[in-house]
Amino acid sequence: MELNKQIILQFIRRNRAQIRAFGVEKIGLFGSFVRDEQRPDSDIDLLVEYGIGQASFKNLMHLAFFFEDSLHRKIELVTPSSLSNRLKQYVVQEVEYVTLTD
């Protein structure tokens, strides 16, 4: 499957209940796929915000495996607190969030 921004965003929308089950409150796509600069070896960059008490290694790994197994691409998951201030300014400018509520 040829992945692009729209396919990834649609995947997130279709699977929002499963994504919420991993403790995620907010999720957005950024990086090469948002800029339409992806290559066949590009990973998928996701900015993830967890609910209170939900940010665990287990939830992070389950979420990463869910995306990797489904989209057959390496996934880079980051949280806002894990970004340096310099990098955060670029991510915030380009991130495209998907609403996870019904």
Secondary structure, DSSP 8 states (H G I E B T S, - for coil): ----HHHHHHHHHHTHHHHHHTTEEEEEEESTTTTT---TT--EEEEEEE-TTT--HHHHHHHHHHHHHHH-S-EEEE-GGGS-HHHHHHHHHH-EEE----
